[in-house]
Amino acid sequence: DMPAAAFADLWQTVARGEKWHGYVKNLRKDGAYYWVYATVISNVRGGRVVGYTSVRRKPSRTRVEECIALYAKMRAEEAATSAR
């Protein structure tokens, strides 16, 4: 359910060496979903990115509802663009 643009923004941001913040809908092993507010940073050793660290927090229900609507709109726009 995550729009491709959300993950593209995450990877572009950390590739520039910047900190990324955003709301992520994750899939659990049992097939249910849960939402987190994530902060992602690059782990740099010797000037080279060797991994990433994500700190996740429980978002407010209000923000989750906003993201559900926003992400649905973004996915619809992505689908319309790819259908052209």
C-alpha positions, -999 to +999 in steps of 0.1 A: +000+000+000+030+023+002+034+046-029+066+041-048+073+078-045+075+075-007+102+049-009+120+068-037+121+099-015+135+078+014+163+064-007+171+097-024+173+115+009+196+090+026+218+087-005+225+125-001+235+118+035+205+134+049+181+122+076+147+110+064+114+112+083+081+097+072+051+075+079+054+038+068+028+011+066+044-022+075+032-058+070+034-082+099+041-119+096+005-127+103-007-105+073-019-076+094-005-041+090+008-015+114+020+021+110+051+037+122+067+072+121+103+064+110+135+083+111+162+068+088+199+077+088+229+064+070+256+046+090+289+059+076+323+043+084+355+057+068+335+080+046+315+050+032+278+041+038+278+007+054+242+005+064+212+023+077+195+028+111+157+033+114+142+046+147+104+040+147+077+054+168+040+049+171+022+077+152-010+094+163-042+080+148-049+114+133-016+113+113-023+077+102-057+087+089-041+116+070-015+093+055-040+067+045-058+094+024-026+109+010-010+075+001-042+064-016-042+096-037-005+091-045-010+055-055-039+065-078-018+091-095+010+066-099-014+041-115-028+068-138+007+078-149+018+042-156-014+035-176-006+063-201 
